[in-house]
Amino acid sequence: MDTKKINVGVVLQSDLHVGGGFQYELTMAKVLQKTKHNTIFFTFSKSNEQILRDNGIEVVLIKKRIIDKLVRFINRTELSYLLAPRIKLISKIEKEFMKYNIDLVYFLSPSGLALDLIRHNFIITVWDLCHLDHPEFPEVSFYREFERREKLYKGVLKKAVAVITDNMITKQKIVRHYGVNEERIYIVPFLPPSHIMSDEINVDIKTKYSIDGEFIYYPAQFWPHKNHVYVLNAIKILKDEGIHLNVVFSGSDKGNLNYIMSYARTLGIAKQVKYIGFVSDEDVKALYKEALALVMPTYFGPTNLPPLEAFALGTPVIYSDTPDFRAQIGDAGLFCDLYDVKSLVHHLKLLIYDKDLRKILVEKGKLKLKEILSNKIEDTLESIFDLYSIKLSTWKNITNL
């Protein structure tokens, strides 16, 4: 069926230092440019604006104002629901959407801004529901973060034109916990960032960061759920057995870095632990290429980007042994028991001494990535826009709503 093009306002809200969240949004922006519909991109960060332009994405920068917080507060009160038909208090961001004749808003993250829209329909993204899976972790429980997430999902999921998630496990949880019509939930798999797909690397990473000897790599922000202590315990056991293996951590500190580095000193392995902060895309690629393995013993899922990055760069993957993570990468990695650090020690020894196993895992990783890349996710997104375009034709020209 022929459908008219619509104007889709795409909101990129994550900051570069969010890491995986920003890379996801950047990758999706590039995919959205391939659809037949008109995509207009919006962001709130000057630095993000430049990065997007450098990647060939024209973007509208929306400057935040203090008054916007007041409008947001009023719009989220019970009183606003009674007054809205008479007092149309429109937020700054929604005025921008009106200025650019946006027909449908697409939030590339689980954005609370969806709660503020009073004249636009929207698509919302759900990366995970880890606050339900692991509510004991401080990053999803302290300072009422759990309640904030619940308010967001309960407020936006049923109203969304479409809910985007990257896997069937999260889709089923959304249906079960929030009662969303499963026909409105679309699976759009994670893709590795486009810059990872290039093999060109022009940096001597070991010299740059003074890495002496073989190392494993873990790119992750320092949240408790990332489970850095598990890696340190494995390094300690190997050291006691006479095996010297380094670990390189990269990523922003989210409050847990000092504890992790102090723990490394307590174990007597501080010299084997290299924290290099938030690093460039080029350095990340070089770290993957030189590492013995990506080691990612995280509790949160059900999917993550680093294993896909490792597959693209020919790096073996050691991942948490959960049904979710097994569903994501199949037999293309080794799985460690988060309640038994010796399982990680065992896998590391295998990779150190069995070069053939390394080759097998690299080949399986490339095959798994090829399978993932075969998904034409732009077709899924375009079908959502087409269906909405048909419904939109019943009221688009009405001016007094």
C-alpha positions, 0 to 999 in steps of 0.5 A, spaced: 500 500 500 502 506 498 503 511 504 504 518 504 511 520 507 511 523 514 515 527 518 518 523 524 522 527 530 527 523 532 530 524 539 537 523 541 538 524 549 544 520 551 550 523 552 556 521 549 559 518 556 553 514 557 557 509 552 553 504 550 546 508 550 549 513 546 552 508 541 546 505 540 542 512 538 547 514 533 547 507 530 539 507 530 540 514 527 544 512 521 539 506 520 533 511 520 536 515 515 535 509 510 527 509 511 523 513 505 520 517 511 523 524 513 527 524 519 529 530 523 533 529 529 533 533 535 538 533 541 540 537 547 547 537 548 552 541 544 558 536 544 553 531 541 550 536 536 557 536 533 558 528 533 552 527 530 554 532 524 561 529 524 557 523 522 553 526 517 547 527 521 543 534 521 540 535 527 536 541 531 539 543 538 534 544 543 537 548 549 534 547 556 531 552 560 529 553 567 522 554 566 522 548 562 522 544 568 516 548 571 512 546 565 514 539 566 512 539 573 506 542 572 504 537 566 505 531 570 501 533 576 494 530 577 491 537 576 494 538 569 489 532 566 483 536 568 486 543 566 489 540 559 483 541 555 482 549 557 490 550 558 494 547 553 501 548 557 506 546 551 513 544 553 519 547 549 521 541 546 514 540 543 514 547 541 520 545 537 516 539 534 510 543 532 515 548 528 518 542 524 511 539 523 513 533 526 508 528 525 510 522 530 516 523 535 521 517 536 525 517 542 531 512 541 532 511 549 527 510 555 525 518 555 521 521 561 520 527 556 514 522 553 510 524 559 510 531 557 507 531 550 500 533 549 499 534 542 504 528 539 504 521 539 510 517 540 514 511 539 518 509 545 525 505 546 525 500 552 533 497 553 531 493 559 527 492 565 533 490 570 530 494 575 525 488 576 530 483 574 535 485 580 532 491 584 537 490 590 542 494 586 543 501 588 543 504 581 536 501 580 533 502 587 537 508 591 534 515 591 527 512 588 530 510 582 526 504 582 519 508 583 522 513 577 522 507 572 516 504 574 512 511 573 515 512 566 513 505 564 506 505 567 505 512 564 508 511 557 508 504 554 500 503 553 500 510 550 505 509 545 504 508 538 510 503 538 514 500 543 521 498 541 526 493 544 531 489 541 529 482 544 523 477 545 525 476 552 524 484 554 518 484 549 514 478 553 516 482 560 513 488 557 507 484 556 507 481 562 508 486 567 505 492 564 499 489 560 501 492 553 498 489 547 504 485 544 502 487 537 505 494 539 511 491 541 517 491 535 523 487 536 529 491 533 536 488 534 542 491 537 547 492 532 554 494 533 556 501 532 559 502 524 566 505 526 567 498 529 566 494 523 572 497 520 579 493 521 583 499 520 587 501 527 592 506 527 594 506 534 599 502 538 595 501 544 600 497 549 605 502 548 600 508 549 597 505 556 603 502 558 600 495 558 605 490 560 604 483 557 597 479 555 590 482 558 583 481 558 578 487 556 572 490 560 569 496 557 563 498 562 561 504 566 563 503 573 556 501 576 555 495 581 552 491 576 557 491 572 561 486 577 568 488 576 570 485 583 568 478 579 574 479 574 579 482 580 578 475 584 579 471 577 586 475 576 588 474 583 587 466 583 591 466 576 596 470 580 597 465 586 597 460 581 603 463 577 599 466 571 600 473 570 594 476 566 592 484 566 586 487 566 584 493 562 578 497 564 575 503 560 568 507 562 566 512 566 565 512 573 558 512 576 560 512 583 564 505 584 571 506 581 574 508 588 571 501 591 574 497 585 581 500 585 581 499 593 579 492 592 585 491 587 590 493 592 587 489 597 588 483 593 595 485 591 594 485 584 593 493 583 599 493 578 595 488 574 589 493 573 589 498 568 583 503 568 584 508 562 577 512 563 573 514 557 577 513 551 576 514 544 573 509 539 579 508 535 582 506 542 576 501 544 577 498 537 585 497 538 584 494 545 579 489 543 584 487 537 589 486 542 586 483 548 586 475 550 578 476 550 572 481 552 570 479 559 563 481 561 560 478 567 555 483 568 548 482 571 544 486 567 541 484 560 538 481 557 543 484 551 549 488 551 553 491 545 560 489 547 559 482 545 557 484 538 563 489 538 568 483 540 565 479 534 566 484 529 573 485 531 575 478 532 575 477 540 573 471 544 567 473 548 567 470 556 560 472 558 555 471 564 552 464 564 544 466 564 539 464 559 538 471 557 545 472 555 546 465 552 540 467 547 543 473 545 550 470 543 548 462 542 555 458 542 559 464 540 562 465 547 564 462 553 559 463 559 562 464 566 558 462 573 557 469 577 557 465 583 563 461 582 569 465 580 573 459 578 569 458 572 572 464 569 579 462 571 578 456 567 575 459 561 581 464 561 586 458 562 583 455 556 584 461 552 591 462 554 593 455 552 589 453 547 590 457 541 585 453 537 579 454 541 581 462 540 580 461 533 574 457 533 570 462 538 572 468 533 569 464 527 563 463 531 563 470 533 563 472 526 558 467 524 553 470 529 554 477 527 553 476 520 546 473 522 544 479 526 546 484 521 542 480 516 536 483 519 533 489 515 531 493 521 530 499 517 524 495 514 521 494 521 521 501 522 518 503 516 512 499 517 511 502 523 511 509 520 507 506 514 501 504 519 501 510 522 501 514 516 495 511 514 491 513 521 494 520 521 490 521 514 484 521 518 486 527 522 492 531 520 489 537 516 485 538 522 487 545 525 483 546 532 485 540 536 
